[in-house]
Amino acid sequence: MAMKMITAVIRPHKLDDLELAVAQLGVQGMTVVEVHGYGRQHGHLEVYRGAEYRVDFLARTQVQIAVDETLVEPVVEAIANVTRTGKIGDGRIFVAPLGQAIRIRTGETGTAAA
């Protein structure tokens, strides 16, 4: 079966909600990485001890989930629904083909390894 890699860049405080939502769909694993970056807003201004300074890279959480292609739409929809605040900086979801997955311990491949 064909597999897809779903990569979502989200606000860090939305990770627990995302985890619960995709677990209810049968997703058993994910990779989570703390990242920094910016989108259209190009950071923001902050004031510290009276001095104003620009924060260009904002803290975000990147989540990667490998799924069978039949789960792509429900997982993407769940991610979007639980992470959406309606404000600038909610993040992005990327879906890409996944050529192969191999579980190192057992040698399982494909969806059995995801």
Secondary structure as GFF3:
##gff-version 3
##sequence-region A 1 114
A	DSSP	beta_strand	3	10	.	.	.	ID=ss1
A	DSSP	three_ten_helix	12	14	.	.	.	ID=ss2
A	DSSP	alpha_helix	15	23	.	.	.	ID=ss3
A	DSSP	beta_strand	31	37	.	.	.	ID=ss4
A	DSSP	beta_strand	44	48	.	.	.	ID=ss5
A	DSSP	beta_strand	51	55	.	.	.	ID=ss6
A	DSSP	beta_strand	58	68	.	.	.	ID=ss7
A	DSSP	three_ten_helix	69	71	.	.	.	ID=ss8
A	DSSP	alpha_helix	72	83	.	.	.	ID=ss9
A	DSSP	beta_strand	92	98	.	.	.	ID=ss10
A	DSSP	three_ten_helix	110	112	.	.	.	ID=ss11
###
